[in-house]
């Protein structure tokens, strides 16, 4: 799976989206000319959150979830519906 294209569906800066019928505030910050990204999403009115760092390296893509399973992060990235 190409994580870069999945991550790029989330706009840089602040946005909101729905995941599992719950609303999340989402912040995406890019660094190093877009070669690294931090995403933090917090369930509004709840306790769930998603936190990750993503890096493009010479060896390929590197996903670093913050204190949660990688599958949780990947599922969120694939299924979150951004509110326009």
N, C-alpha and C positions, 0 to 999 in steps of 0.2 A: 504494500500500500504506500502511496506517495503522501506522506503527512503534510508536506508543504502546501499542496493544493487543498487539502482538508482544512488546514489552519487558516489559509487565506480567505476562506468563506466568512470568517469572523473579522469584522472591520477593525482596523487599528483604532485605539482609543477606547472610549466607553460605548457599550451597546447593551441591549437587553434581548433575551431570547427565552424560548420555552423548551424544556427538556423533561420528559416523563410527566407531562401535564403540570409542571411547576415553572414559575417564572424566575429567571436568574439575571443578576447584573453581571456583566462580563467586561473585563478590561484586558485589552491586548496591547502589549508594548513590544516594538521591534527594536533591535540593537544591531550594530555591526553591519549596516547597510542591508538589513533584512535577513542576515544569516543566522540570527538567533532571535527567539521570541519568548516572551513570558505571557502566559494567560492565567488569569485568576477569575473564577466565576463563583458567585455566592447566591444561593437560593434566597429570594426575597421572601421574608416572612417564615423562613425555615432555618434549618441547621446544616444543610448539605453544602458542600463547596467542591470545586475542582481547581487544582493548582498544578501548573506544569511549566517546564522550560523545554525549549526545542532548539536544537543546534544543527546547522549544516556544516559538516566537516569534510575534509579530504577523503575520509573513509566512507562517507555517506551521511544519512540522517541519524540523529540521536535524540530520543525522547526521554526526558527525565521528569517523571511524575514526582510531586512533592508529597511524601507520606501517604500514598494511596496506590492501589494496584494500577498497572499500566492499562489493563483492560477497561477499567472505569473511565480513564482519561480518553482513550481511543473511542469508546462508545459515545461519550459526551460529544466529542469533536464531530463524529459522524452524524449524530442524531439531533443536535441542537438546532432549533429553528429560530433564526435571527428575526427580530421584529423590525420592520422597516419604518 
